[in-house]
Amino acid sequence: MAIQRQLTNERMSQIVAHNGTVYLAGQVGNDMNAGIEQQTRETLGNIERLLDLAGTDKTRLLSVTIYLKDIDADFQGMNAVWDKWLPKGVAPARATVQSKLCEPEILVEMSVVAALS
């Protein structure tokens, strides 16, 4: 099976699909001045949009890695949004870590692996 790439530039692809699995590049929110809840909502919205473009959806998530700028300050707020977003019974494998992110205003970034529909 061929590797399929979408939304590709010289540095990265936003979507890579191979052998029934889709990988998304790390996703962040759009408003870097927003708080953790809004950045999380926007990040999850971007993930949904890319999963749809790839031909799958959030019920097919396999693994999500969540990077938080400040896990002590933002873990609860991020989880409050996550818990409302994720349908019951389809929780992926998940890891949440604290990390220095590429821009100081970014509070959350998520990396996703999902099964294709």
N, C-alpha and C positions, 0 to 999 in steps of 0.2 A: 504494500500500500504506500502510495506517495505521501510525503509530508506536505500539508497545505498550510500556507501562511497568509494572514490577512492583516491589513493596516500596518504594512511594513515600511520602515525607513532604513537608512544606512546603519543604524545602531541596534534596532530591535523590531520585533513583530508584536503587535498587541494580542494576536491570536495565533496559536500554532496547534494544528490538529494532526494526529497520527494514530492509526490503529485503534480507532474508536474512542480516543481520549483527546480532550481539548485542554490546552494550557494557556492561561492568560498571563500577560505581563503584570507586574505589580500595579494596582489601581489605587488612585487617591481621589479625593474630592475636588471640586472645582473652585470653591471659595476658600482660599487659604487664610482668610481672616475670621472664618466661622469657628465655633467651638466644636468639641468632639462629637456631639450628637449630630450636628449638621454635616460635618465632614464625613462621618460614618454613613449617614443616609445617602450622600452624594456618591461616596465610594461604592456602596452597594447598588445604587442605580446604574453606575457605570459598568459594574460587573454584570448586572442583568442585561443591559444593552449588548454587551459583547457576547455573552452566552447566547442570546437570541440570534445575533449575527452568525454565530458559529453553528447554529442549528440545535441548541439544547437549552436548558433552563436550570434554575437554582435547585430544583428537586433532584437533579442529577449530579450535585456536587460530590466529589470524592474526598478532597482535601483542601483546606484553607489555612494559610499561614498569615497571621495578623501581626503587624509591626506597629507598636505604639511608641510615640516619643516619650511619654511618661506613663508607665503602666500603673503607678500608684494613683495618679490623678485621673486617668482616663479609662481604666478598665471597666468600671461600673457603667459609665455613660455609654461607652461603645457597646457593651453587652445589652443594655436596655434597648438600643436600636436594633441590634442583631436579633434579639429574641422576638421582636415584633415582625421582623423581615422574614425569618426562616420558618417555613411551614413545619408543623409538628410531624415527627417521625422520619425526617430526612436529614438529620444532622450529619455533617461530614466529619471526618477526622480533622482535628483542628489543633493548632499550636498558636499561642499568643506570647510574643516576646517584646521586650523593650529594646529599642534600637535608635541610633542616631540616623535620621532620615535625610534625604538629599537636599531638602530645603528646610530651614528652621521653622517655618509656618505650618508645615505638614505635621498633623497630629496622629494620623493613621494611614497605613498602606496595607493592602491585602493582595496576596498572591493565591490564585485559584487553579485547581485541577478538577475537571468534570468529565463525566462520561457523555459521549454524544448520544442523542436520542435515536 
